[in-house]
Amino acid sequence: MTTDSPTPDTGAELLPIATPARTRAALRTLIRPDRGLALTGIGILVAATAVGLLVQPLLGRIVDIVADGRPAGDLTLPVVLLVAVAVVQGLTTTLGLTRIARLGETVLARLRERFVERALNLPADRLERAGAGDLTARVTGDVARVAEAVRSALPEMARSVLAILLTLGALALLDVRFLLAALLAVPVQLLTARWYVRRALTLYADQRVANGAQQQQLLETIGGAVTVRGHRLEEQHTERSAGRSRKAVDLTMRSVNLVLGFYGRLHIAEYIGLAAVLIAGFWLVRDGAVSIGTATAAALYFHSLFGPVNAALVLLDDAQSAAAGLARLVGVTDLAEQPEPEAGKPQAGKAEAGKAEAGKAEAGKVQAGKPTAGKPEAGQAAPASVPRQRIASSEAAVAVNEVSHAYGPGRPVLHEVSLSLEPGEHVALVGTSGAGKSTLARIVAGVQQPTSGTVTAPAGPGSASAGAGEHPVVLVTQEVHVFTGTLAEDLRLARPDASDADLRTALATVHALDWAEALPDGLATVVGEGGHRLDPARAQQLALARLVLADPALAVLDEATAEAGSAGARVLERSAEAALAGRTALVVAHRLTQAVAADRVVVLEAGRVVESGPHDELRDADGPYAALWRAWSGSRTTAPHP
């Protein structure tokens, strides 16, 4: 279960935050695979702490020997035992903390992997409503807080709690009255902890939200720097950034004051407890109930509690901060953790199904330009050869039935759109900017769910209708990412078991083999950030080669040639045509030459289908498409001929 995040003054609808109960349940799920490691580590720490508690009685024994005036030789045994205790405690503590640290790092790695996987499955429109800053703050700040707590707070907290419990037991063994005296500090400590926790959780949650809003403002300002300067909006954006920074700083100072008050109350508790134990020791020694050495051991026991008690209570600061961060991470994983629709079944929109959160793609869906899940861009199995001419079957057909979509109240994009693609058919989507073409393409690809209506797409891997290892749908957009690594590794994101020959065949299919082999190290050339830079046309050819390797039944191209210049666009159109050969395709046409080559053209206008038919027929019909064609071809020196 999750709750909505507090919404800052950015107008963004932030991603949800998990409730405390849900956060605890998620933490138990993360730890469950390593229960044995957890139990072993705690058991070793218990043994180490128990051995360490022998120090105080041995020191008390030394005090009694000296107080009684016994021979110096009597000190040999307790001194040797002290050395042995130190060695054994050091070894067992190291071993126990190592196992606890290993547990923490394993759980942290599992959390990170799950977060990344689920975050990549979030609906595009949901991320747009939240803004990039909220997700960025969770990926960076919240993960860092949880990591810091796991690496430092978790081992120290485990050792401190064990030391407190066993030390209190040791005080009771010396004399139960020492324990009662020590417990006088507990009410102050409990009240301090309660006072702190009630304020800290809300404060740290607000602080995370403020940091997210601050990052969002900075991202928007930097990302739109050209527009900001062009409209002379530097002062306004600077003031907005400063305002959100001031809010974040104010919350940080409030947290500092909270911690200072927390420490001050702890010092009062220490004074009360130590004074009570010393007074109890004085009366018990005077009455002959205990020896001076026993009273000394009791005082040392309570003094030794200063460290673990203060550490445990101080670690509440890290724990509360980490808990707030963990709740924000779990909120994202829960948002994306929805059951996937069965292969080949209609994908129902919210209005009809009321089930999965928008944006959950079908099993095996990939995006050739960017991965759409926390896995490589294609599934594990793949066809035996590339390219592969697909025999058309009814499983490759796509049916869009009365699909509507809105990115928020009063922001409709699509209005009851119905569309079907026959097996092997290439359909071009055209229309003016804002007509809803990209939204419909994402819905057909399965990376975004409609508000209402259904989409029936090809079956996923492993179904009776799909060949083994086939991907049902691949989406290629104009926003192509070149991953850091060798060119071969980048290509194998779509099909990990592809041989070098398969990679070369895929590159040759999209007319990219010549430039790929001309790179300094061929397929072994490092590309991406810090490596060999690929221009937009080559990066898009790389995405199309990944599409060929994935070998989907349905390919969706969303203005995949838009980032290239005129010459590059012609090359990319040839590459796209080759990549789409033998498969059903929906192409959002950036240039109408793509519509000319399509089997059918569908015209969207204000989110509605207004025309559908072959290029020649629509061009001669004097409708919306004919107007688009005249405007486009008339702006060119020589109008292209079909």
C-alpha positions in Angstrom: 0.0 0.0 0.0 1.2 3.5 -0.9 0.2 7.0 -0.2 0.5 10.0 -2.4 3.5 12.2 -1.9 3.1 15.7 -0.7 2.9 17.8 -3.8 5.3 20.8 -3.8 4.6 24.1 -5.5 5.8 22.8 -8.8 2.4 21.5 -9.8 3.8 18.0 -10.2 2.0 14.9 -9.1 4.8 13.2 -7.2 5.3 9.5 -7.2 3.8 7.7 -4.2 5.4 6.9 -0.9 4.8 3.5 0.7 3.2 3.3 4.1 5.3 2.2 7.1 3.6 -1.2 7.1 4.2 -1.7 3.4 7.8 -0.6 3.8 8.4 -3.1 6.6 6.8 -5.9 4.5 9.0 -5.0 1.6 12.1 -5.1 3.8 11.2 -8.5 5.1 10.8 -9.7 1.5 14.2 -8.4 0.6 15.9 -10.1 3.6 14.0 -13.4 3.3 16.4 -15.0 0.8 19.3 -14.4 3.2 17.7 -15.4 6.5 20.5 -17.9 7.2 23.2 -15.3 6.8 21.2 -12.9 9.1 20.8 -15.5 11.9 24.4 -16.6 11.7 25.7 -13.0 11.9 23.4 -12.1 14.8 24.4 -15.3 16.6 28.1 -14.6 16.3 27.6 -11.0 17.5 25.7 -12.3 20.6 28.6 -14.5 21.4 31.1 -11.7 20.9 29.1 -9.3 23.1 28.7 -12.0 25.8 32.4 -12.6 25.9 33.0 -8.8 26.1 30.8 -8.6 29.2 33.5 -10.5 31.2 35.7 -7.4 31.2 33.9 -5.6 34.0 33.8 -8.5 36.5 37.5 -9.2 35.8 38.3 -5.5 36.5 36.1 -5.7 39.6 38.1 -8.8 40.7 41.4 -6.8 40.3 39.9 -4.0 42.4 39.0 -6.5 45.2 42.5 -8.0 45.1 44.1 -4.6 45.5 41.6 -3.5 48.1 42.2 -6.6 50.2 46.0 -6.2 50.0 46.6 -9.6 48.3 49.9 -10.6 46.7 50.6 -9.2 43.3 50.7 -12.7 41.9 47.0 -13.0 42.3 46.6 -10.4 39.6 48.1 -12.7 36.9 45.0 -14.8 36.2 42.5 -11.9 35.8 45.0 -10.0 33.6 45.6 -13.0 31.3 41.8 -13.5 31.1 41.4 -9.9 30.1 43.8 -10.4 27.3 42.1 -13.6 26.2 38.7 -11.8 26.3 40.0 -8.9 24.2 41.4 -11.4 21.5 38.2 -13.5 21.4 35.9 -10.6 21.3 37.8 -8.9 18.6 37.8 -11.9 16.4 34.1 -12.8 16.9 33.0 -9.2 16.5 34.9 -8.9 13.2 33.4 -12.1 11.9 29.8 -11.1 13.0 30.0 -7.6 11.6 31.4 -8.9 8.4 28.4 -11.2 8.0 26.0 -8.5 8.9 27.7 -6.1 6.4 27.5 -8.8 3.7 23.8 -9.2 4.4 23.3 -5.4 4.2 25.1 -5.1 0.9 23.2 -8.1 -0.6 19.9 -6.6 0.4 20.9 -3.2 -0.9 21.9 -4.6 -4.2 18.6 -6.5 -4.4 16.8 -3.3 -3.6 18.7 -1.3 -6.3 18.0 -3.9 -8.9 14.3 -4.1 -8.1 14.0 -0.3 -8.1 15.7 0.1 -11.5 13.7 -2.7 -13.0 10.4 -1.3 -11.7 11.3 2.4 -12.4 11.9 1.5 -16.1 8.4 0.0 -16.3 6.7 3.2 -15.0 4.1 4.7 -17.4 5.5 7.5 -19.5 2.6 9.8 -18.6 3.0 9.0 -14.9 6.7 10.1 -15.0 5.7 13.2 -16.9 3.2 14.2 -14.2 5.8 13.6 -11.5 8.7 15.3 -13.2 12.2 14.1 -13.6 13.4 15.7 -10.4 11.3 13.4 -8.1 12.6 10.2 -9.7 16.1 11.6 -9.8 16.0 12.5 -6.1 14.9 8.9 -5.3 17.6 7.3 -7.5 20.4 9.4 -6.0 19.6 10.9 -2.6 17.3 8.2 -1.3 19.4 5.3 -2.5 22.4 7.0 -1.0 20.7 7.4 2.4 19.6 3.7 2.5 23.1 2.6 1.4 24.7 4.7 4.1 22.4 3.2 6.7 23.1 -0.3 5.5 26.8 0.1 5.5 27.2 1.9 8.8 24.0 2.0 10.9 22.9 -1.6 10.4 26.0 -3.3 11.9 26.4 -0.7 14.6 22.7 -0.9 15.5 22.8 -4.7 15.7 25.8 -4.6 18.0 24.4 -1.8 20.2 21.1 -3.5 20.8 22.8 -6.8 21.7 25.2 -5.0 24.1 22.3 -3.1 25.8 20.3 -6.3 26.4 23.2 -8.4 27.6 24.6 -5.7 29.8 21.3 -5.1 31.6 21.2 -8.9 32.2 24.7 -8.8 33.6 23.7 -5.9 36.0 20.9 -8.1 37.3 23.3 -11.0 37.9 25.5 -8.7 40.0 22.6 -7.4 42.1 19.1 -6.7 40.8 19.2 -3.4 42.7 21.9 -2.2 40.3 19.6 -3.0 37.4 16.7 -1.1 39.0 19.0 1.9 39.6 20.2 1.8 35.9 16.6 1.6 34.7 15.9 5.1 36.1 17.5 6.5 32.9 15.1 4.5 30.7 12.0 6.8 31.0 14.0 9.8 29.9 15.5 7.8 27.0 12.2 6.5 25.9 10.6 9.9 26.1 13.5 11.3 24.1 13.2 8.6 21.5 9.4 9.2 21.2 9.9 12.9 21.0 12.4 12.5 18.2 10.7 9.8 16.2 7.4 11.7 16.1 9.1 14.7 14.5 11.8 13.1 12.5 9.9 10.9 10.1 7.7 13.7 8.8 10.6 16.2 8.8 12.8 13.8 6.7 10.0 13.0 4.3 9.4 16.7 3.8 13.1 17.2 3.3 13.2 14.5 0.6 10.3 16.1 -1.2 11.9 19.6 -1.0 15.1 18.2 -2.4 13.1 16.6 -5.3 11.4 19.9 -6.0 14.7 21.7 -5.9 16.3 19.2 -8.4 13.2 19.4 -10.6 13.5 23.2 -10.8 17.2 23.0 -11.6 16.6 20.3 -14.3 13.9 22.5 -15.9 16.0 25.6 -15.8 19.2 24.0 -17.2 17.2 21.9 -19.8 15.4 25.0 -21.0 18.4 27.4 -20.7 18.1 28.5 -24.3 14.5 29.4 -23.9 15.1 31.1 -20.6 17.8 33.3 -22.0 15.8 33.9 -25.2 12.8 35.3 -23.2 15.0 37.1 -20.6 13.6 34.9 -17.8 16.9 34.4 -16.0 15.8 36.5 -12.9 12.5 34.6 -12.5 14.1 31.2 -12.8 16.9 32.2 -10.5 14.4 33.3 -7.9 12.4 30.1 -8.2 15.6 28.0 -7.8 16.6 30.1 -4.8 13.2 29.8 -3.2 13.2 26.1 -3.4 16.8 26.0 -2.2 15.8 28.1 0.8 13.0 25.7 1.6 15.4 22.8 1.4 17.9 24.6 3.6 15.2 25.5 6.1 14.2 21.9 6.5 17.8 20.9 6.9 18.3 23.4 9.7 15.2 22.2 11.4 16.6 18.6 11.3 19.9 19.9 12.8 18.0 21.6 15.7 16.1 18.4 16.2 19.3 16.4 16.5 20.8 18.9 18.9 17.7 18.6 21.2 17.9 14.9 20.9 21.5 14.8 22.2 20.8 17.2 25.0 18.1 14.9 26.4 20.3 11.9 26.2 23.0 13.5 28.3 20.4 14.1 31.0 19.4 10.4 31.0 23.1 9.4 31.3 23.6 11.6 34.4 20.5 10.3 36.1 21.4 6.6 35.5 25.1 6.9 36.5 24.2 8.8 39.6 21.7 6.2 40.6 24.1 3.3 40.1 26.9 5.0 42.1 24.5 5.8 45.0 23.2 2.2 44.9 26.8 0.9 45.0 27.6 3.2 47.9 24.7 1.9 50.0 25.2 -1.8 49.1 29.0 -1.7 49.9 28.3 0.1 53.2 25.8 -2.6 54.1 28.2 -5.3 53.1 25.8 -6.6 50.5 28.4 -6.4 47.7 32.2 -5.9 47.5 33.9 -2.8 46.2 34.9 -4.7 43.1 31.2 -5.7 42.4 30.1 -2.1 42.8 33.0 -1.1 40.5 31.8 -3.7 37.9 28.3 -2.3 38.1 29.4 1.2 37.6 31.6 0.1 34.7 28.7 -1.8 33.2 26.5 1.2 33.2 29.2 3.4 31.9 29.7 0.9 29.1 26.1 1.4 28.2 26.7 5.0 27.3 28.2 4.0 24.0 25.6 1.5 22.8 22.6 3.3 24.2 23.6 6.6 22.7 24.6 4.8 19.4 21.2 3.1 19.2 19.3 6.3 19.9 21.5 8.4 17.7 21.1 5.8 14.9 17.4 6.6 15.0 18.5 9.6 13.0 20.0 7.5 10.3 17.2 5.0 10.7 14.4 7.6 10.2 16.2 9.2 7.3 16.8 5.7 5.7 13.2 4.7 6.5 11.9 7.8 4.7 14.1 7.1 1.7 13.2 3.4 1.7 9.5 4.3 1.8 10.0 6.5 -1.3 11.8 3.7 -3.1 9.2 1.1 -2.2 6.5 3.5 -3.4 8.0 3.4 -6.9 8.5 -0.4 -6.9 4.9 -0.9 -5.8 3.6 1.5 -8.4 5.2 -0.5 -11.2 4.7 -4.0 -9.6 1.5 -5.0 -11.4 0.5 -8.3 -13.0 1.4 -8.4 -16.7 -1.4 -9.0 -19.2 -1.5 -12.5 -20.7 0.1 -12.8 -24.1 -2.3 -12.2 -26.9 -5.1 -10.9 -24.6 -6.5 -7.4 -25.0 -4.8 -4.7 -22.9 -7.6 -3.0 -21.0 -7.5 0.6 -20.1 -8.2 1.9 -16.6 -11.8 2.8 -17.3 -12.7 -0.8 -18.3 -10.4 -2.9 -16.3 -9.5 -0.9 -13.2 -6.6 -3.2 -12.7 -2.9 -2.6 -13.5 -1.4 0.8 -13.2 -0.9 2.4 -16.6 2.3 1.6 -18.5 3.0 -2.0 -17.7 4.3 -3.5 -20.9 3.5 -7.1 -22.0 6.0 -9.8 -21.2 8.9 -9.5 -23.5 8.2 -6.0 -24.8 11.3 -4.0 -25.6 12.2 -0.7 -27.0 15.0 -0.8 -29.5 16.1 2.7 -28.8 15.9 2.4 -25.0 15.1 -0.5 -22.8 11.6 -0.5 -21.3 12.3 -2.9 -18.5 15.1 -3.6 -16.1 16.5 -6.2 -18.5 18.3 -6.1 -21.9 16.3 -4.7 -24.7 15.2 -8.1 -25.9 14.4 -11.5 -24.4 16.8 -14.3 -23.8 16.1 -16.6 -26.8 16.3 -15.5 -30.4 15.9 -16.8 -34.0 18.7 -18.9 -35.4 19.5 -16.5 -38.2 19.2 -12.8 -39.0 17.4 -11.4 -40.9 14.4 -13.7 -40.9 11.5 -13.3 -43.3 8.4 -13.9 -41.3 5.5 -15.9 -42.7 2.5 -13.8 -41.9 0.1 -15.2 -39.4 -3.0 -14.0 -37.6 -1.0 -13.7 -34.4 0.8 -10.7 -35.9 -2.4 -8.7 -36.4 -3.1 -5.7 -34.2 -6.5 -4.4 -33.2 -7.1 -1.1 -31.5 -10.7 -0.8 -30.3 -12.1 2.6 -29.2 -9.0 3.7 -27.4 -9.0 7.0 -25.6 -6.2 8.5 -23.5 -5.7 11.6 -21.4 -2.6 12.8 -19.6 -4.7 14.3 -16.9 -8.1 15.8 -16.2 -9.1 18.0 -19.1 -6.1 16.9 -21.2 -7.5 14.4 -23.7 -5.1 13.2 -26.4 -7.0 10.4 -28.1 -10.7 10.0 -28.6 -12.1 6.5 -29.2 -9.6 5.6 -31.8 -10.1 2.2 -33.6 -7.5 0.8 -35.9 -6.4 -2.6 -37.2 -3.2 -3.8 -38.8 -3.3 -6.9 -41.0 -0.5 -9.4 -40.7 2.6 -8.1 -42.5 0.9 -4.7 -43.2 2.9 -1.5 -42.9 0.7 1.4 -41.7 1.9 5.0 -41.5 0.5 7.4 -38.9 0.5 11.0 -40.1 -0.9 14.2 -38.7 0.0 17.6 -37.4 2.0 18.0 -34.2 -0.1 17.2 -31.1 -2.5 15.0 -33.0 -1.7 12.1 -30.7 0.5 10.0 -33.0 3.2 9.2 -30.5 0.7 8.5 -27.8 -1.1 5.9 -30.0 2.2 4.4 -31.0 3.3 3.9 -27.4 -0.1 2.4 -26.5 0.1 -0.1 -29.4 3.7 -0.9 -28.3 2.4 -1.6 -24.8 4.6 0.9 -23.0 1.6 3.0 -22.1 -1.9 1.9 -21.2 -4.9 3.7 -22.6 -7.4 5.5 -20.4 -10.1 3.4 -22.0 -10.5 0.9 -24.8 -8.5 -2.2 -25.6 -5.5 -3.2 -27.7 -4.8 -6.7 -29.0 -1.2 -7.1 -29.9 0.9 -10.1 -30.9 1.5 -12.9 -28.4 4.5 -12.9 -26.2 7.4 -15.4 -26.0 6.5 -18.9 -25.0 3.0 -18.7 -26.2 1.5 -21.3 -28.5 1.3 -18.8 -31.3 4.7 -17.2 -31.1 7.9 -18.8 -32.2 10.4 -19.7 -29.4 12.4 -16.6 -28.5 10.4 -14.1 -30.5 9.7 -10.7 -29.1 6.1 -9.6 -29.7 6.6 -5.9 -30.1 9.7 -3.6 -30.4 9.4 0.2 -30.3 12.0 2.5 -31.9 11.8 6.2 -31.1 13.7 9.2 -32.2 15.3 9.3 -28.7 18.0 6.7 -29.2 20.5 5.9 -26.4 23.9 4.4 -27.2 24.9 2.4 -24.2 28.5 2.6 -22.9 30.5 -0.5 -24.0 31.6 -2.1 -27.2 29.4 -1.9 -30.3 28.9 -5.7 -30.0 27.8 -5.4 -26.4 25.4 -2.6 -27.4 23.9 -4.8 -30.1 23.6 -7.8 -27.9 21.3 -6.0 -25.5 18.6 -7.1 -28.0 19.8 -10.7 -28.1 22.6 -11.8 -25.6 23.4 -15.0 -27.4 23.9 -13.5 -30.9 27.2 -14.5 -32.6 29.5 -12.0 -34.3 28.1 -13.2 -37.6 24.6 -12.5 -36.4 25.6 -9.0 -35.4 27.2 -8.3 -38.8 24.2 -9.7 -40.6 21.9 -7.4 -38.6 24.1 -4.4 -39.4 24.2 -5.3 -43.0 20.4 -5.5 -43.1 20.2 -1.9 -42.0 23.1 -0.8 -44.3 25.4 -0.1 -41.3 28.0 -2.8 -41.7 30.4 -0.6 -43.7 30.8 2.1 -41.1 30.7 -0.4 -38.2 33.7 -2.3 -39.6 35.5 1.0 -40.4 35.5 1.9 -36.7 38.9 1.7 -35.0 38.3 -1.7 -33.5 35.3 -2.8 -35.5 32.6 -4.4 -33.4 35.0 -4.2 -30.4 35.0 -0.4 -30.6 33.8 1.3 -27.3 30.9 3.5 -28.0 28.6 5.6 -25.8 29.7 8.0 -23.0 33.5 8.3 -23.0 33.8 6.2 -26.2 33.5 6.6 -29.9 30.7 9.0 -30.6 28.0 8.0 -33.1 26.1 10.7 -35.0 22.3 10.6 -34.8 21.9 8.7 -38.0 24.3 6.0 -37.0 22.9 5.8 -33.5 19.4 5.2 -35.1 20.8 2.5 -37.4 22.2 0.8 -34.3 18.7 0.9 -32.8 17.3 -0.6 -36.0 19.9 -3.3 -36.0 18.8 -4.2 -32.5 15.3 -4.4 -33.8 16.4 -6.9 -36.4 18.2 -8.9 -33.8 15.1 -8.9 -31.6 13.0 -10.1 -34.6 9.6 -8.9 -33.4 6.2 -9.8 -34.8 5.2 -6.1 -34.6 7.6 -3.1 -35.0 6.5 0.4 -34.0 8.6 3.3 -35.3 7.9 6.7 -33.7 9.6 9.3 -35.9 12.7 7.1 -35.9 14.3 9.3 -38.7 13.5 12.7 -37.2 16.9 13.4 -35.6 18.8 13.0 -38.9 19.3 15.6 -41.6 17.9 15.3 -45.0 20.7 13.1 -46.3 20.7 11.0 -43.2 16.9 10.7 -43.3 17.1 9.1 -46.8 19.7 6.6 -45.4 17.6 5.9 -42.4 14.4 5.4 -44.4 16.2 2.7 -46.4 17.5 1.1 -43.2 14.0 1.2 -41.6 12.4 -0.3 -44.7 14.9 -3.2 -44.6 14.4 -3.7 -40.8 10.6 -3.8 -41.2 10.7 -6.3 -44.1 8.5 -9.3 -43.4 6.8 -8.0 -40.3 3.8 -6.0 -39.3 4.7 -2.3 -38.7 3.2 0.9 -37.4 5.2 3.9 -38.4 4.7 7.4 -37.1 5.9 9.3 -40.2 8.1 12.3 -39.7 8.5 12.6 -43.5 5.7 11.8 -45.9 8.0 9.7 -48.0 7.4 7.1 -45.3 3.7 7.4 -45.9 4.3 6.9 -49.7 6.0 3.6 -49.0 3.4 2.3 -46.6 0.6 -0.1 -47.5 -1.9 2.2 -45.8 -1.9 5.7 -44.4 -3.9 6.7 -41.2 -4.5 10.4 -40.6 -4.9 11.6 -37.0 -6.4 15.0 -36.3 -7.0 16.2 -32.7 -6.8 12.6 -31.4 -9.3 11.2 -33.9 -8.8 9.1 -37.1 -10.1 11.3 -39.9 -8.8 9.3 -42.9 -7.5 5.9 -43.7 -6.4 4.4 -47.0 -3.5 4.1 -49.5 -1.4 7.1 -50.3 -2.6 7.5 -53.9 -6.2 7.4 -52.9 -5.9 9.9 -50.0 -3.7 12.2 -52.0 -6.4 12.5 -54.7 -9.3 12.7 -52.2 -8.7 16.4 -51.4 -9.0 15.7 -47.7 -6.7 16.4 -44.7 -4.0 14.1 -46.0 -4.1 15.8 -49.4 -3.6 19.1 -47.6 -0.6 17.8 -45.7 0.8 16.3 -48.9 0.6 19.6 -50.8 2.1 21.5 -47.9 4.9 19.1 -47.5 5.7 18.4 -51.2 5.2 22.1 -52.1 8.0 23.1 -49.7 10.5 20.9 -51.6 12.3 21.8 -54.7 11.2 18.6 -56.4 8.2 16.9 -55.1 8.8 13.2 -54.6 6.8 10.8 -56.7 5.1 7.7 -55.4 
